[in-house]
Amino acid sequence: MRIKILIAITALAAAPVLGFCQDVNKLIKQDDVERIIKTLSADDMEGRATFSRGIEKAATFIEGEFKAAGLKPFTGNTGFRQSFNMVRTTPVSAKVTLNGTDVTAESFVMGASSSFNWTSTAGIEVVKITADKNFISEYQALAASDKKALVLVDTSFAKIFDRIAPRAKRGGTSFKSATAVDKALVFVLGVPDDVKTLAVNYEATIKEQPLFNVVGVIPGKSKPNEYVVFGGHYDHLGILKPMEGDSIANGADDDASGTTAVITLAKYYKKLNNNERTLIFVAFTAEETGGYGSQYFSKQLDPDKVVTLFNIEMIGKPAKFGENSAFITGFERSDFGTILQKNLEGTAFKFYPDPYPEQNLFYRSDNATLAALGVPAHTISTDQIPTDKLYHTVKDEYSSLDVNNIVATIRAIALSSRSIVSGKDTPTRIPKLEK
């Protein structure tokens, strides 16, 4: 592994990009990358769960890195925290009865903004996610809706159902709103031929609590009102059911690796001090609970002034294409990827289109909100997600990472972004999603 990476780094120093490669290899150092990601994924961060003591500690660390690098706070903020309030719903008790039979606790999950009690199907939409459907797409669409629905899930999706259940049963969050939305979703594993009777009782506590993105800025020289954003989420799942004596979901790859890239790129560009466009570096919060940090961030600036978003998500292991490669979600939606690859000519690194279209990754990360507003906002990743057995488990630890892969990917992003940062290239816009 080490020999191959050294060859790749040598290749990065090919004549067409010699000066840039010397900069990137000199200014982006492996020992600093290791220090940052070890800190973010350490046990004392307690998995960086939303609203936890661990995420507070992680935010403080990121603030310190931005301050030491010489970044400035985002417009309107007195410091690096971009704070906002969320409403947290914590389940107390839940029970589901279908056709007179109680559903086992392992076979249902709920999501709601408040306590509720259903005694019949009146006013409740019954939705079936059958085996021929894409569970992820159906789940995401329902979660984004304001429906009151009973969702019957085919047992062929048992594995993925078991994966989402623990997180769903911890409760949910929503933005504080003057207009309350009475929404509730009840997912039940198993699709009966007919739902004749229904009884659902859900009791939860409601509490308003603060959350915060961490945002740092390097003002642009000649184009200060054109923004290039580098982002990645710093939250994770926190404490899970113990596995082999370990209960901390450290989130080393997901997404301490991406957050490390954001911090490292901030330091890199601050040292270069030659950006014509304004650069915004943001560690998003609450991605794992619904992308709330990126949703809030997108409302704090004019999306038409955002040239692009480099969202960096899970770069801790080699991609399916091998070393010195990564993929870009939504590659075909703009020429973002084409621009990046052009800037890597003469190097060993290559960006590929997303090889997992069935996973719907383009709308599963923090790029989604800005992309929906027309911004060429894409996620860069190397994760082989269909076969990643460590994803959302307590085994996603620093020891599982390939730090060489992380460093190579960060350096590639630094090199490939330079013409956008300089104002030479502007990625084409993505069509806005109709509401």
LINTAUR-V815614 format. One record per helix or strand of 3 or more residues. SS is the DSSP state (@ for helix, = for strand). FROM is the first residue (numbers start at 1). TO is the last residue. Records with the same first field share a line. If there is no record, write none. Layout:
# LINTAUR-V815614
SS->FROM-TO / FROM-TO
This chain:
# LINTAUR-V815614
@->2-12 / 15-27 / 30-40 / 43-48 / 53-69 / 105-107 / 135-143 / 155-169 / 252-272 / 292-298 / 303-305 / 331-333 / 336-343 / 357-359 / 361-363 / 368-372 / 385-387 / 398-400 / 403-416 / 418-421
=->81-98 / 108-112 / 116-118 / 125-129 / 148-153 / 172-175 / 184-189 / 198-218 / 223-233 / 238-243 / 246-249 / 277-284 / 306-312 / 325-328 / 350-353 / 377-381
